[in-house]
Amino acid sequence: LGKLHLSGQYLFGEMQGFVEAGGYLVSNFPGTSDRKITGSAYYPLSKNLNLVFRYINQSVREEYNIYSSGIESNTYNYNYTKHSITGGISWIL
């Protein structure tokens, strides 16, 4: 695709409290995840600059305890898909 560079990842298994490889995204939510799909696009602007876009699609499962008068009365489970889009300019040494 010319100068454009694309990459992707698919992760599965129990994930909780992790940091992305470059540290650009910290998954510090209270739940767990069992699937994550990541795609990245890099386009060189010059010898030392890249334009970068990343997309993440991640399944999340969270459990909350509900209390009434200080006594646990119920548990509620949330299941949802989290979408993250990040972008920026990276410097290459």
C-alpha positions in Angstrom: 0.0 0.0 0.0 2.8 2.4 -0.8 4.2 4.0 2.4 1.3 3.0 4.6 2.1 0.2 7.1 -0.8 -1.8 8.7 -0.6 -4.3 11.6 -3.1 -6.1 13.7 -3.4 -8.4 16.8 -5.9 -10.7 18.2 -5.6 -11.6 21.9 -7.8 -14.0 23.9 -7.8 -15.4 27.4 -8.5 -13.8 30.8 -7.0 -10.2 30.8 -7.2 -7.9 33.8 -5.3 -4.8 34.8 -2.7 -4.7 31.9 -0.7 -2.1 30.0 -0.3 -2.0 26.2 3.1 -2.7 24.8 4.0 0.9 24.1 2.3 2.1 27.3 -0.1 4.2 25.2 -3.2 2.6 26.7 -3.7 1.3 30.3 -6.6 -1.1 30.8 -7.3 -0.2 34.4 -11.0 -0.9 34.5 -12.5 -3.1 37.3 -13.6 -5.9 35.0 -12.0 -8.6 33.0 -11.7 -9.1 29.3 -11.5 -12.3 27.3 -11.1 -11.0 23.7 -9.3 -8.0 22.2 -8.7 -7.0 18.5 -6.3 -4.3 17.7 -5.4 -2.6 14.4 -2.8 0.0 13.7 -1.9 2.2 10.7 1.4 4.0 10.3 2.2 6.6 7.6 5.6 8.3 7.4 5.4 12.1 7.2 9.2 12.5 7.0 12.4 10.6 7.9 11.8 11.0 11.6 8.0 11.4 11.9 5.1 8.9 11.6 1.4 9.6 11.7 -0.2 6.8 13.8 -3.8 5.6 14.2 -4.9 2.7 16.5 -8.2 1.0 17.0 -9.1 -1.4 19.7 -12.3 -3.6 20.1 -12.4 -5.4 23.4 -15.1 -7.4 25.2 -15.5 -6.5 28.9 -17.3 -8.2 31.8 -17.8 -6.4 35.1 -19.6 -7.6 38.2 -21.1 -5.2 40.8 -22.5 -6.0 44.2 -25.7 -4.1 45.2 -26.1 -3.3 48.9 -29.3 -2.4 50.8 -28.9 -1.1 54.4 -25.3 -2.3 54.4 -26.2 -5.9 53.4 -25.4 -7.3 50.0 -28.8 -7.9 48.3 -27.9 -8.6 44.7 -25.1 -8.9 42.1 -25.3 -7.3 38.7 -23.2 -8.3 35.7 -22.4 -5.9 32.8 -21.2 -7.3 29.5 -20.2 -4.8 26.8 -17.8 -4.0 24.0 -15.2 -1.2 24.5 -14.0 0.7 21.5 -10.8 2.9 21.7 -9.4 5.1 18.9 -6.1 6.8 19.5 -3.9 8.7 17.1 -0.9 11.0 17.0 2.6 11.6 15.7 5.5 9.5 16.7 9.2 10.5 16.6 11.7 8.0 15.2 15.3 8.2 16.4 
